[in-house]
Amino acid sequence: TEADLAEVGLEKMSTKLDGFKFPTRLTEHIVKRKVERSREKFDL
């Protein structure tokens, strides 16, 4: 599901930014925007 993909993306993001900690809300916002963009592509 999209939620699962968002979680996987979150894991990859945290792995890439190893050593850096970002606010949870900021990370959630980034994931939400990615999901919204993917939805827009499929809606086309």
Secondary structure, DSSP 4 states (H G I P E B T S, - for coil): -HHHHHHHHHHHHHHHTTT----HHHHHHHHHHHHHHHHHHHH-
